[in-house]
């Protein structure tokens, strides 16, 4: 196998170019919102995978809901 294919095509210059294109497409104000949404999605994914692991080990104890007054 070719070493160039194994190491990959993306280097530091390519990453910088991709970041500049993303900045131009979405603008400086929209990028934090996109990252926040990405973070929430990752958190939900981890939570779902953890819950599926817990379901395999037996019944999960339900915690009482907290009621704020």
PyMOL Python script that loads the backbone (N, CA, C, O; Angstrom):
from pymol import cmd

cmd.read_pdbstr("""\
ATOM      1  N   UNK A   1       0.847  -1.176   0.000  1.00  0.00           N
ATOM      2  CA  UNK A   1       0.000   0.000   0.000  1.00  0.00           C
ATOM      3  C   UNK A   1       0.895   1.242   0.000  1.00  0.00           C
ATOM      4  O   UNK A   1       1.959   1.259   0.618  1.00  0.00           O
ATOM      5  N   UNK A   2       0.460   2.228  -0.672  1.00  0.00           N
ATOM      6  CA  UNK A   2       1.232   3.457  -0.793  1.00  0.00           C
ATOM      7  C   UNK A   2       1.262   4.204   0.549  1.00  0.00           C
ATOM      8  O   UNK A   2       0.222   4.358   1.189  1.00  0.00           O
ATOM      9  N   UNK A   3       2.415   4.657   0.970  1.00  0.00           N
ATOM     10  CA  UNK A   3       2.569   5.364   2.242  1.00  0.00           C
ATOM     11  C   UNK A   3       1.762   6.655   2.263  1.00  0.00           C
ATOM     12  O   UNK A   3       1.271   7.064   3.315  1.00  0.00           O
ATOM     13  N   UNK A   4       1.622   7.298   1.104  1.00  0.00           N
ATOM     14  CA  UNK A   4       0.866   8.556   1.019  1.00  0.00           C
ATOM     15  C   UNK A   4      -0.606   8.329   1.365  1.00  0.00           C
ATOM     16  O   UNK A   4      -1.233   9.176   2.003  1.00  0.00           O
ATOM     17  N   UNK A   5      -1.150   7.202   0.951  1.00  0.00           N
ATOM     18  CA  UNK A   5      -2.551   6.888   1.240  1.00  0.00           C
ATOM     19  C   UNK A   5      -2.712   6.527   2.716  1.00  0.00           C
ATOM     20  O   UNK A   5      -3.706   6.903   3.336  1.00  0.00           O
ATOM     21  N   UNK A   6      -1.760   5.812   3.277  1.00  0.00           N
ATOM     22  CA  UNK A   6      -1.837   5.391   4.669  1.00  0.00           C
ATOM     23  C   UNK A   6      -1.784   6.590   5.614  1.00  0.00           C
ATOM     24  O   UNK A   6      -2.551   6.648   6.575  1.00  0.00           O
ATOM     25  N   UNK A   7      -0.903   7.533   5.360  1.00  0.00           N
ATOM     26  CA  UNK A   7      -0.768   8.681   6.248  1.00  0.00           C
ATOM     27  C   UNK A   7      -1.905   9.669   6.093  1.00  0.00           C
ATOM     28  O   UNK A   7      -2.153  10.456   7.006  1.00  0.00           O
ATOM     29  N   UNK A   8      -2.595   9.657   4.986  1.00  0.00           N
ATOM     30  CA  UNK A   8      -3.735  10.532   4.783  1.00  0.00           C
ATOM     31  C   UNK A   8      -3.390  11.739   3.936  1.00  0.00           C
ATOM     32  O   UNK A   8      -2.220  12.041   3.701  1.00  0.00           O
ATOM     33  N   UNK A   9      -4.411  12.412   3.490  1.00  0.00           N
ATOM     34  CA  UNK A   9      -4.254  13.548   2.602  1.00  0.00           C
ATOM     35  C   UNK A   9      -4.319  14.877   3.336  1.00  0.00           C
ATOM     36  O   UNK A   9      -3.894  15.898   2.796  1.00  0.00           O
ATOM     37  N   UNK A  10      -4.842  14.885   4.553  1.00  0.00           N
ATOM     38  CA  UNK A  10      -5.079  16.150   5.246  1.00  0.00           C
ATOM     39  C   UNK A  10      -3.882  16.512   6.115  1.00  0.00           C
ATOM     40  O   UNK A  10      -3.522  15.782   7.039  1.00  0.00           O
ATOM     41  N   UNK A  11      -3.282  17.632   5.807  1.00  0.00           N
ATOM     42  CA  UNK A  11      -2.173  18.161   6.586  1.00  0.00           C
ATOM     43  C   UNK A  11      -2.585  19.476   7.220  1.00  0.00           C
ATOM     44  O   UNK A  11      -3.748  19.867   7.123  1.00  0.00           O
ATOM     45  N   UNK A  12      -1.664  20.161   7.861  1.00  0.00           N
ATOM     46  CA  UNK A  12      -1.986  21.425   8.530  1.00  0.00           C
ATOM     47  C   UNK A  12      -2.497  22.497   7.562  1.00  0.00           C
ATOM     48  O   UNK A  12      -3.395  23.263   7.911  1.00  0.00           O
ATOM     49  N   UNK A  13      -1.944  22.557   6.370  1.00  0.00           N
ATOM     50  CA  UNK A  13      -2.392  23.566   5.408  1.00  0.00           C
ATOM     51  C   UNK A  13      -3.828  23.300   4.966  1.00  0.00           C
ATOM     52  O   UNK A  13      -4.611  24.237   4.814  1.00  0.00           O
ATOM     53  N   UNK A  14      -4.176  22.051   4.760  1.00  0.00           N
ATOM     54  CA  UNK A  14      -5.526  21.710   4.345  1.00  0.00           C
ATOM     55  C   UNK A  14      -6.537  22.024   5.449  1.00  0.00           C
ATOM     56  O   UNK A  14      -7.639  22.498   5.173  1.00  0.00           O
ATOM     57  N   UNK A  15      -6.157  21.758   6.692  1.00  0.00           N
ATOM     58  CA  UNK A  15      -7.051  22.052   7.821  1.00  0.00           C
ATOM     59  C   UNK A  15      -7.306  23.558   7.904  1.00  0.00           C
ATOM     60  O   UNK A  15      -8.443  23.978   8.121  1.00  0.00           O
ATOM     61  N   UNK A  16      -6.281  24.359   7.736  1.00  0.00           N
ATOM     62  CA  UNK A  16      -6.440  25.814   7.767  1.00  0.00           C
ATOM     63  C   UNK A  16      -7.359  26.279   6.641  1.00  0.00           C
ATOM     64  O   UNK A  16      -8.208  27.146   6.851  1.00  0.00           O
ATOM     65  N   UNK A  17      -7.197  25.714   5.460  1.00  0.00           N
ATOM     66  CA  UNK A  17      -8.062  26.086   4.328  1.00  0.00           C
ATOM     67  C   UNK A  17      -9.513  25.709   4.617  1.00  0.00           C
ATOM     68  O   UNK A  17     -10.423  26.487   4.330  1.00  0.00           O
ATOM     69  N   UNK A  18      -9.734  24.528   5.179  1.00  0.00           N
ATOM     70  CA  UNK A  18     -11.094  24.097   5.520  1.00  0.00           C
ATOM     71  C   UNK A  18     -11.707  25.024   6.553  1.00  0.00           C
ATOM     72  O   UNK A  18     -12.878  25.387   6.437  1.00  0.00           O
ATOM     73  N   UNK A  19     -10.936  25.417   7.566  1.00  0.00           N
ATOM     74  CA  UNK A  19     -11.450  26.330   8.590  1.00  0.00           C
ATOM     75  C   UNK A  19     -11.801  27.688   8.010  1.00  0.00           C
ATOM     76  O   UNK A  19     -12.803  28.282   8.407  1.00  0.00           O
ATOM     77  N   UNK A  20     -11.007  28.190   7.088  1.00  0.00           N
ATOM     78  CA  UNK A  20     -11.298  29.475   6.445  1.00  0.00           C
ATOM     79  C   UNK A  20     -12.586  29.366   5.629  1.00  0.00           C
ATOM     80  O   UNK A  20     -13.407  30.282   5.653  1.00  0.00           O
ATOM     81  N   UNK A  21     -12.770  28.271   4.916  1.00  0.00           N
ATOM     82  CA  UNK A  21     -13.994  28.085   4.129  1.00  0.00           C
ATOM     83  C   UNK A  21     -15.214  28.018   5.037  1.00  0.00           C
ATOM     84  O   UNK A  21     -16.247  28.611   4.725  1.00  0.00           O
ATOM     85  N   UNK A  22     -15.111  27.300   6.159  1.00  0.00           N
ATOM     86  CA  UNK A  22     -16.223  27.217   7.107  1.00  0.00           C
ATOM     87  C   UNK A  22     -16.537  28.599   7.670  1.00  0.00           C
ATOM     88  O   UNK A  22     -17.706  28.957   7.811  1.00  0.00           O
ATOM     89  N   UNK A  23     -15.513  29.372   7.989  1.00  0.00           N
ATOM     90  CA  UNK A  23     -15.714  30.720   8.508  1.00  0.00           C
ATOM     91  C   UNK A  23     -16.420  31.598   7.478  1.00  0.00           C
ATOM     92  O   UNK A  23     -17.312  32.370   7.829  1.00  0.00           O
ATOM     93  N   UNK A  24     -16.031  31.487   6.227  1.00  0.00           N
ATOM     94  CA  UNK A  24     -16.670  32.283   5.177  1.00  0.00           C
ATOM     95  C   UNK A  24     -18.113  31.855   4.929  1.00  0.00           C
ATOM     96  O   UNK A  24     -18.972  32.697   4.669  1.00  0.00           O
ATOM     97  N   UNK A  25     -18.384  30.561   5.008  1.00  0.00           N
ATOM     98  CA  UNK A  25     -19.738  30.074   4.751  1.00  0.00           C
ATOM     99  C   UNK A  25     -20.713  30.430   5.866  1.00  0.00           C
ATOM    100  O   UNK A  25     -21.833  30.866   5.599  1.00  0.00           O
ATOM    101  N   UNK A  26     -20.291  30.245   7.108  1.00  0.00           N
ATOM    102  CA  UNK A  26     -21.213  30.400   8.223  1.00  0.00           C
ATOM    103  C   UNK A  26     -21.064  31.713   8.975  1.00  0.00           C
ATOM    104  O   UNK A  26     -22.004  32.134   9.649  1.00  0.00           O
ATOM    105  N   UNK A  27     -19.937  32.362   8.885  1.00  0.00           N
ATOM    106  CA  UNK A  27     -19.737  33.613   9.599  1.00  0.00           C
ATOM    107  C   UNK A  27     -19.325  33.386  11.041  1.00  0.00           C
ATOM    108  O   UNK A  27     -19.506  32.298  11.588  1.00  0.00           O
ATOM    109  N   UNK A  28     -18.778  34.408  11.642  1.00  0.00           N
ATOM    110  CA  UNK A  28     -18.260  34.311  12.997  1.00  0.00           C
ATOM    111  C   UNK A  28     -19.327  34.143  14.054  1.00  0.00           C
ATOM    112  O   UNK A  28     -19.056  33.578  15.113  1.00  0.00           O
ATOM    113  N   UNK A  29     -20.533  34.618  13.796  1.00  0.00           N
ATOM    114  CA  UNK A  29     -21.592  34.533  14.801  1.00  0.00           C
ATOM    115  C   UNK A  29     -22.255  33.170  14.828  1.00  0.00           C
ATOM    116  O   UNK A  29     -22.716  32.732  15.881  1.00  0.00           O
ATOM    117  N   UNK A  30     -22.312  32.502  13.710  1.00  0.00           N
ATOM    118  CA  UNK A  30     -23.025  31.236  13.620  1.00  0.00           C
ATOM    119  C   UNK A  30     -22.184  30.042  14.097  1.00  0.00           C
ATOM    120  O   UNK A  30     -22.742  29.031  14.524  1.00  0.00           O
ATOM    121  N   UNK A  31     -20.870  30.148  14.031  1.00  0.00           N
ATOM    122  CA  UNK A  31     -19.996  29.020  14.378  1.00  0.00           C
ATOM    123  C   UNK A  31     -20.153  28.591  15.847  1.00  0.00           C
ATOM    124  O   UNK A  31     -20.228  27.389  16.100  1.00  0.00           O
ATOM    125  N   UNK A  32     -20.207  29.512  16.832  1.00  0.00           N
ATOM    126  CA  UNK A  32     -20.415  29.048  18.213  1.00  0.00           C
ATOM    127  C   UNK A  32     -21.739  28.309  18.397  1.00  0.00           C
ATOM    128  O   UNK A  32     -21.812  27.356  19.174  1.00  0.00           O
ATOM    129  N   UNK A  33     -22.783  28.739  17.692  1.00  0.00           N
ATOM    130  CA  UNK A  33     -24.056  28.039  17.775  1.00  0.00           C
ATOM    131  C   UNK A  33     -23.953  26.636  17.199  1.00  0.00           C
ATOM    132  O   UNK A  33     -24.520  25.689  17.744  1.00  0.00           O
ATOM    133  N   UNK A  34     -23.225  26.506  16.093  1.00  0.00           N
ATOM    134  CA  UNK A  34     -23.035  25.189  15.487  1.00  0.00           C
ATOM    135  C   UNK A  34     -22.254  24.268  16.424  1.00  0.00           C
ATOM    136  O   UNK A  34     -22.589  23.092  16.562  1.00  0.00           O
ATOM    137  N   UNK A  35     -21.214  24.800  17.066  1.00  0.00           N
ATOM    138  CA  UNK A  35     -20.409  23.987  17.983  1.00  0.00           C
ATOM    139  C   UNK A  35     -21.221  23.593  19.219  1.00  0.00           C
ATOM    140  O   UNK A  35     -21.071  22.488  19.740  1.00  0.00           O
ATOM    141  N   UNK A  36     -22.080  24.502  19.682  1.00  0.00           N
ATOM    142  CA  UNK A  36     -22.928  24.200  20.828  1.00  0.00           C
ATOM    143  C   UNK A  36     -23.886  23.054  20.483  1.00  0.00           C
ATOM    144  O   UNK A  36     -24.087  22.140  21.283  1.00  0.00           O
ATOM    145  N   UNK A  37     -24.464  23.114  19.301  1.00  0.00           N
ATOM    146  CA  UNK A  37     -25.349  22.042  18.857  1.00  0.00           C
ATOM    147  C   UNK A  37     -24.616  20.725  18.691  1.00  0.00           C
ATOM    148  O   UNK A  37     -25.145  19.666  19.028  1.00  0.00           O
ATOM    149  N   UNK A  38     -23.399  20.791  18.173  1.00  0.00           N
ATOM    150  CA  UNK A  38     -22.582  19.590  18.022  1.00  0.00           C
ATOM    151  C   UNK A  38     -22.261  18.982  19.386  1.00  0.00           C
ATOM    152  O   UNK A  38     -22.303  17.764  19.554  1.00  0.00           O
ATOM    153  N   UNK A  39     -21.943  19.830  20.351  1.00  0.00           N
ATOM    154  CA  UNK A  39     -21.661  19.350  21.708  1.00  0.00           C
ATOM    155  C   UNK A  39     -22.868  18.688  22.346  1.00  0.00           C
ATOM    156  O   UNK A  39     -22.741  17.650  22.995  1.00  0.00           O
ATOM    157  N   UNK A  40     -24.049  19.290  22.163  1.00  0.00           N
ATOM    158  CA  UNK A  40     -25.275  18.694  22.710  1.00  0.00           C
ATOM    159  C   UNK A  40     -25.550  17.349  22.060  1.00  0.00           C
ATOM    160  O   UNK A  40     -25.955  16.400  22.731  1.00  0.00           O
ATOM    161  N   UNK A  41     -25.331  17.267  20.758  1.00  0.00           N
ATOM    162  CA  UNK A  41     -25.545  16.012  20.053  1.00  0.00           C
ATOM    163  C   UNK A  41     -24.613  14.917  20.543  1.00  0.00           C
ATOM    164  O   UNK A  41     -25.030  13.773  20.720  1.00  0.00           O
ATOM    165  N   UNK A  42     -23.357  15.265  20.761  1.00  0.00           N
ATOM    166  CA  UNK A  42     -22.393  14.286  21.273  1.00  0.00           C
ATOM    167  C   UNK A  42     -22.772  13.843  22.684  1.00  0.00           C
ATOM    168  O   UNK A  42     -22.643  12.668  23.027  1.00  0.00           O
ATOM    169  N   UNK A  43     -23.239  14.786  23.499  1.00  0.00           N
ATOM    170  CA  UNK A  43     -23.636  14.464  24.868  1.00  0.00           C
ATOM    171  C   UNK A  43     -24.829  13.509  24.865  1.00  0.00           C
ATOM    172  O   UNK A  43     -24.859  12.544  25.629  1.00  0.00           O
ATOM    173  N   UNK A  44     -25.813  13.781  24.004  1.00  0.00           N
ATOM    174  CA  UNK A  44     -26.976  12.903  23.903  1.00  0.00           C
ATOM    175  C   UNK A  44     -26.580  11.512  23.397  1.00  0.00           C
ATOM    176  O   UNK A  44     -27.112  10.504  23.862  1.00  0.00           O
ATOM    177  N   UNK A  45     -25.648  11.464  22.447  1.00  0.00           N
ATOM    178  CA  UNK A  45     -25.192  10.177  21.927  1.00  0.00           C
ATOM    179  C   UNK A  45     -24.516   9.366  23.023  1.00  0.00           C
ATOM    180  O   UNK A  45     -24.782   8.172  23.162  1.00  0.00           O
ATOM    181  N   UNK A  46     -23.640  10.004  23.806  1.00  0.00           N
ATOM    182  CA  UNK A  46     -22.969   9.296  24.898  1.00  0.00           C
ATOM    183  C   UNK A  46     -23.968   8.820  25.936  1.00  0.00           C
ATOM    184  O   UNK A  46     -23.844   7.720  26.476  1.00  0.00           O
ATOM    185  N   UNK A  47     -24.969   9.666  26.213  1.00  0.00           N
ATOM    186  CA  UNK A  47     -26.000   9.304  27.184  1.00  0.00           C
ATOM    187  C   UNK A  47     -26.794   8.101  26.688  1.00  0.00           C
ATOM    188  O   UNK A  47     -27.086   7.188  27.460  1.00  0.00           O
ATOM    189  N   UNK A  48     -27.143   8.095  25.411  1.00  0.00           N
ATOM    190  CA  UNK A  48     -27.912   6.984  24.849  1.00  0.00           C
ATOM    191  C   UNK A  48     -27.107   5.693  24.856  1.00  0.00           C
ATOM    192  O   UNK A  48     -27.648   4.630  25.160  1.00  0.00           O
ATOM    193  N   UNK A  49     -25.821   5.773  24.525  1.00  0.00           N
ATOM    194  CA  UNK A  49     -25.007   4.561  24.535  1.00  0.00           C
ATOM    195  C   UNK A  49     -24.806   4.050  25.954  1.00  0.00           C
ATOM    196  O   UNK A  49     -24.754   2.841  26.180  1.00  0.00           O
ATOM    197  N   UNK A  50     -24.694   4.965  26.909  1.00  0.00           N
ATOM    198  CA  UNK A  50     -24.540   4.544  28.305  1.00  0.00           C
ATOM    199  C   UNK A  50     -25.827   3.886  28.800  1.00  0.00           C
ATOM    200  O   UNK A  50     -25.779   2.878  29.505  1.00  0.00           O
ATOM    201  N   UNK A  51     -26.974   4.454  28.434  1.00  0.00           N
ATOM    202  CA  UNK A  51     -28.242   3.877  28.851  1.00  0.00           C
ATOM    203  C   UNK A  51     -28.447   2.494  28.234  1.00  0.00           C
ATOM    204  O   UNK A  51     -28.975   1.593  28.886  1.00  0.00           O
ATOM    205  N   UNK A  52     -28.031   2.328  26.986  1.00  0.00           N
ATOM    206  CA  UNK A  52     -28.182   1.013  26.359  1.00  0.00           C
ATOM    207  C   UNK A  52     -27.271  -0.012  27.034  1.00  0.00           C
ATOM    208  O   UNK A  52     -27.628  -1.186  27.133  1.00  0.00           O
ATOM    209  N   UNK A  53     -26.102   0.422  27.499  1.00  0.00           N
ATOM    210  CA  UNK A  53     -25.214  -0.473  28.240  1.00  0.00           C
ATOM    211  C   UNK A  53     -25.827  -0.832  29.583  1.00  0.00           C
ATOM    212  O   UNK A  53     -25.733  -1.978  30.024  1.00  0.00           O
ATOM    213  N   UNK A  54     -26.457   0.146  30.241  1.00  0.00           N
ATOM    214  CA  UNK A  54     -27.095  -0.111  31.529  1.00  0.00           C
ATOM    215  C   UNK A  54     -28.278  -1.056  31.384  1.00  0.00           C
ATOM    216  O   UNK A  54     -28.516  -1.885  32.261  1.00  0.00           O
ATOM    217  N   UNK A  55     -29.021  -0.942  30.289  1.00  0.00           N
ATOM    218  CA  UNK A  55     -30.173  -1.807  30.077  1.00  0.00           C
ATOM    219  C   UNK A  55     -29.750  -3.262  29.936  1.00  0.00           C
ATOM    220  O   UNK A  55     -30.504  -4.159  30.313  1.00  0.00           O
ATOM    221  N   UNK A  56     -28.595  -3.505  29.417  1.00  0.00           N
ATOM    222  CA  UNK A  56     -28.103  -4.867  29.250  1.00  0.00           C
ATOM    223  C   UNK A  56     -27.691  -5.505  30.558  1.00  0.00           C
ATOM    224  O   UNK A  56     -27.652  -6.732  30.645  1.00  0.00           O
ATOM    225  N   UNK A  57     -27.384  -4.727  31.574  1.00  0.00           N
ATOM    226  CA  UNK A  57     -26.916  -5.260  32.850  1.00  0.00           C
ATOM    227  C   UNK A  57     -28.057  -5.567  33.813  1.00  0.00           C
ATOM    228  O   UNK A  57     -27.812  -6.161  34.863  1.00  0.00           O
ATOM    229  N   UNK A  58     -29.264  -5.196  33.504  1.00  0.00           N
ATOM    230  CA  UNK A  58     -30.387  -5.428  34.399  1.00  0.00           C
ATOM    231  C   UNK A  58     -31.255  -4.191  34.459  1.00  0.00           C
ATOM    232  O   UNK A  58     -31.081  -3.241  33.696  1.00  0.00           O
ATOM    233  N   UNK A  59     -32.194  -4.228  35.388  1.00  0.00           N
ATOM    234  CA  UNK A  59     -33.101  -3.088  35.505  1.00  0.00           C
ATOM    235  C   UNK A  59     -32.376  -1.906  36.118  1.00  0.00           C
ATOM    236  O   UNK A  59     -31.571  -2.046  37.039  1.00  0.00           O
ATOM    237  N   UNK A  60     -32.683  -0.760  35.586  1.00  0.00           N
ATOM    238  CA  UNK A  60     -32.082   0.468  36.084  1.00  0.00           C
ATOM    239  C   UNK A  60     -33.018   1.107  37.094  1.00  0.00           C
ATOM    240  O   UNK A  60     -34.226   1.177  36.866  1.00  0.00           O
ATOM    241  N   UNK A  61     -32.477   1.567  38.192  1.00  0.00           N
ATOM    242  CA  UNK A  61     -33.299   2.206  39.211  1.00  0.00           C
ATOM    243  C   UNK A  61     -33.641   3.615  38.765  1.00  0.00           C
ATOM    244  O   UNK A  61     -32.772   4.373  38.334  1.00  0.00           O
ATOM    245  N   UNK A  62     -34.913   3.953  38.872  1.00  0.00           N
ATOM    246  CA  UNK A  62     -35.364   5.283  38.481  1.00  0.00           C
ATOM    247  C   UNK A  62     -35.107   6.253  39.627  1.00  0.00           C
ATOM    248  O   UNK A  62     -35.408   5.964  40.785  1.00  0.00           O
ATOM    249  N   UNK A  63     -34.559   7.380  39.292  1.00  0.00           N
ATOM    250  CA  UNK A  63     -34.332   8.403  40.309  1.00  0.00           C
ATOM    251  C   UNK A  63     -35.543   9.309  40.363  1.00  0.00           C
ATOM    252  O   UNK A  63     -36.127   9.632  39.329  1.00  0.00           O
ATOM    253  N   UNK A  64     -35.928   9.725  41.574  1.00  0.00           N
ATOM    254  CA  UNK A  64     -37.088  10.631  41.678  1.00  0.00           C
ATOM    255  C   UNK A  64     -36.750  11.979  41.036  1.00  0.00           C
ATOM    256  O   UNK A  64     -35.616  12.455  41.099  1.00  0.00           O
ATOM    257  N   UNK A  65     -37.760  12.568  40.423  1.00  0.00           N
ATOM    258  CA  UNK A  65     -37.581  13.867  39.790  1.00  0.00           C
ATOM    259  C   UNK A  65     -37.541  14.957  40.854  1.00  0.00           C
ATOM    260  O   UNK A  65     -38.258  14.905  41.853  1.00  0.00           O
ATOM    261  N   UNK A  66     -36.692  15.936  40.616  1.00  0.00           N
ATOM    262  CA  UNK A  66     -36.586  17.063  41.527  1.00  0.00           C
ATOM    263  C   UNK A  66     -37.596  18.127  41.106  1.00  0.00           C
ATOM    264  O   UNK A  66     -37.675  18.498  39.935  1.00  0.00           O
ATOM    265  N   UNK A  67     -38.356  18.603  42.065  1.00  0.00           N
ATOM    266  CA  UNK A  67     -39.352  19.634  41.790  1.00  0.00           C
ATOM    267  C   UNK A  67     -38.855  20.930  42.394  1.00  0.00           C
ATOM    268  O   UNK A  67     -38.624  21.025  43.599  1.00  0.00           O
ATOM    269  N   UNK A  68     -38.692  21.930  41.534  1.00  0.00           N
ATOM    270  CA  UNK A  68     -38.236  23.237  42.009  1.00  0.00           C
ATOM    271  C   UNK A  68     -39.441  24.119  42.293  1.00  0.00           C
ATOM    272  O   UNK A  68     -40.403  24.150  41.525  1.00  0.00           O
ATOM    273  N   UNK A  69     -39.373  24.827  43.398  1.00  0.00           N
ATOM    274  CA  UNK A  69     -40.470  25.731  43.772  1.00  0.00           C
ATOM    275  C   UNK A  69     -40.016  27.154  43.702  1.00  0.00           C
ATOM    276  O   UNK A  69     -40.796  28.065  43.981  1.00  0.00           O
TER     277      UNK A  69
END
""", "prot")
cmd.dss("prot")
cmd.show_as("cartoon", "prot")
cmd.util.cbc("prot")
cmd.orient("prot")
